[in-house]
Each structure stands twice: as C-alpha cells, then as structure tokens.
Amino acid sequence: MVGLSRTSKKQANEPETPAWLDRLLKEPAPLLVTLSDAAKFDGKFPGEKGNWKKWDETVEAAFRKHADRQATVQWEVWNEPDQAAKFKGSQADYFAMWVRTAQLLKRLDSRAVLVGPSSSSHGWVQEFLKVAKEYEVLPDIVCWHEDGNKADIAGHLNSSEESFWQDGTAREHIRVMQTTSSAQKYVPGDMVILMSGIREARRQVAWRGLKEELAIKVHHLMTDDGKPRAIMKAMELVSELNGTLVKVDKTDTVQGVAAKSIDGKSVEIVLGRARLKTGADPKLVEVKMVVKGLKGDIARVGVMRLANGGAAPAMEMTPAMEREVEVKNGEAKFAMPEFARGEVMEVKLETRKATTKPATRPAVTMGGGGGERLE
C-alpha cells in the first residue's frame, strides 16, 4: 500500500479533487515496504548457502531510510514467496528468511509492524504461524492473497481464527489482499467477489472481535493521472450499501453483497462476475434472481451495469434494466440482463402496496447480477 501526497497550492483550471480521492488523501494508507523489492542479496535467494551479509545490510538500510515514519510503515519480507517465479528457494528457506529478518527488524525497533506470510493463497498460513511462534517472531498482521476466481475468504478466515486458538498463535489483525498477477489487478467483478467474502466472514465470525480487512494497493485503484479505475468504483458500490447485511447465495462465477432496509421495503445488491479463466467459456449468462423477505405487493427493480474497463479509467455506469415485478409470499423473482465476465451489476429494489400510486421516477436505479440463480 502506498500513501498519497499533493501540493497545497491549486493550479489554474485544475479540476476539483474527486471525493473518493480526497478521502484517501486525508487518511493516507500505511506504507507497505516489501523487502524483496527494497533489499538486495547474493545467490538465488537470501541466505542461500548461509550467505546473509548483503541481505542484512540492505534490510537495515531500508529500515533507516524510513526511520522518520515508523508509525505508518509496515514490513513485508517477500511478496508471494510460494510462487516459484518469485522466490527461488523452498518453503523452509522462506521460513528461515522470515525468522532472521523479523528478528533483525525487531532489534532495530521493537514496535516494527511485520506482515506475513503474504503468500499467493491461504495454503502456507497455518504452518508459517507455527514456525513463527516457535521462534517468537509472529507477524503483527497475518496476510495472504486470494484469487477472485476461486476465493473462499470466509472459509479461510474462519479456519485461520480457529487455528489461532488450537495452535496458540493468536493474532488480532488479518489482512487479505488480491493476487498480484497483472491479469487480475483491475477486474471490478473480482473485487466485488473478494469484498463479498470479507463481508460474509464478518457476518459469520464477527463475535471473535478480530480485525479483518481486505486491502488493495492504492496505485491499483487509479491511473497514473489520478483517474479512478472500475475496481475503485466497485469498492465504492459495496462500501456505500445501506441497511442490514443479508446472505447472498453464490454460483460458480458470481458472488455479491446485499443490504436490506430495516422496514423490509428496499434491498440493494452489488454482484460481480469473475474474470475469464484460461479455457473457460466467455459467453454471457442470464441471471435469475430471487429476493426474499420483502414487504409489499410490487417491487420496482432498477439495474445498472459497471463494465470491466481493466487498467483504463472507469466508464460511467449504464442502465441495464428497469421494471416492476410482483411480490408473492415475500419473494420477488426476475431475470437479470446478460452478465459478462468481469462486470459488476448493481440492483436496487423498492417495494410498495399494489394500491399505492408508483413514483414518477424510480427511487432505486442501480443493480447487480451473476451466475445461474441467486437467492
């Protein structure tokens, strides 16, 4: 994660800072320093054949460089060390590097915030924590990455928190990040899927009182000239949901987040369809929605589409559907517009009594979609 900066003097004809960017500027994100990028080493990986000299020296140099802002710096030893293309050693070699580096950083400043293992999936986490506990170098933030095509954030968070208790590795802060492959960074549908996993995990295990977060590097959210990408818009859509979170069933390629008003008369849903897997069928799908627990006889449904613009600036959301459907036994059933890979749909649904005169314009205009059948 990177912080943002700006000059205090506004230039002539300079556009107003977008609200979303202004919020980031006022609350700078922590600076995540990845030592595999900042430090140097001899051999295929740090510590190969016991050679630590250059690694130790350059890790300490990196630490000294950021000494004046240690309160906001977080230290990641390696990015996705479980990927052979990124780390040339074994799992044991990485664990040895973690222990040595963590000990060094804590000697330099006992308050140093350590983040790890930062693996590309959840697979290494439990064994990593056991080793870190044995050598008294547990991370301050337990972090791993998830792929939007096969994310199981709720399941992984639950199993991690259970292992904290079983293995005596208790931590209070868990961070999930998206995988860093260039093909996956900017897909808004993937972002909704990842955020839905975090929301579902909170719904299931919030009673444990741990801090669970989905983090993304700020420079992924916007272009070099400061324009928001579609993943930023997707994050905004989920973050701005109002009401009580309710469960959304998922399909093979679609997940989402939904919130229902206290009076049961309106529902907001944001759905994302995962990007195209290699060799997968790219066809559009028709989504059949079943929204339950509604009050009223008629539901006005508005759907808006957020296209997958990739690394380009986000395009404006476009209307995809607007219609009224009957509510029977508290359920509204309707078919969504066709849903492309990587897209996001936002649905807003508002109910009324059949005798109530409909509004001249819909109170709800945004929508979501995905998969085969969602409830």
C-alpha positions, 0 to 999 in steps of 0.5 A: 500500500502506498500513501498519497501526497499533493501540493497545497497550492491549486493550479489554474483550471485544475479540476476539483479533487474527486471525493473518493480521492480526497478521502484517501488523501486525508487518511493516507494508507500505511506504507507497505515496504516489501523487502524483496523489492527494497533489499538486495542479496547474493545467490538465488535467494537470501541466505542461500548457502548461509550467505546473509551479509548483503541481505542484512545490510540492505534490510537495515538500510531500508529500515533507516531510510524510513526511520522518520515514519515508523508509525505508518510503515509496515514490513513485508519480507517477500511478496508471494514467496510460494510462487516459484517465479518469485522466490527461488528457494523452498518453503523452509528457506522462506521460513528461515528468511522470515525468522532472521529478518523479523528478528533483525527488524525487531532489534532495530525497533521493537514496535516494527509492524511485520506482515506475513506470510503474504503468500499467493493463497491461504495454503502456507498460513497455518504452518508459517504461524507455527514456525513463527511462534516457535521462534517468537517472531509472529507477524503483527498482521497475518496476510495472504492473497486470494484469487477472485476466481476461486476465493473462499475468504470466509472459509479461510478466515474462519479456519485461520481464527480457529487455528489461532486458538488450537495452535496458540498463535493468536493474532488480532489483525488479518489482512487479505489482499488480491493476487498480484498477477497483472491479469487480475489487478483491475477486474471490478467483478473480482473485487466485488467477489473478494469484498463479498467474502470479507463481508460474509466472514464478518457476518459469520465470525464477527463475535471473535472481535478480530480485525479483518480487512481486505486491502488493495494497493492504492496505485491499483485503484487509479491511473497514473493521472489520478483517474479512478479505475472500475475496481475503485468504483466497485469498492465504492458500490459495496462500501456505500450499501445501506441497511442490514447485511443479508446472505447472498447465495453464490454460483460458480462465477458470481458472488455479491453483497446485499443490504436490506432496509430495516422496514423490509421495503428496499434491498440493494445488491452489488454482484460481480462476475469473475474474470475469464479463466484460461479455457473457460467459456466467455459467453454471457449468462442470464441471471435469475434472481430471487429476493426474499423477505420483502414487504409489499405487493410490487417491487420496482427493480432498477439495474445498472451495469459497471463494465470491466474497463481493466487498467483504463479509467472507469466508464460511467455506469449504464442502465441495464434494466428497469421494471416492476415485478410482483411480490408473492409470499415475500419473494420477488423473482426476475431475470437479470440482463446478460452478465459478462465476465468481469462486470459488476451489476448493481440492483436496487429494489423498492417495494410498495402496496399494489394500491399505492400510486408508483413514483414518477421516477424510480427511487432505486436505479442501480443493480447487480447480477451473476451466475445461474440463480441467486437467492 
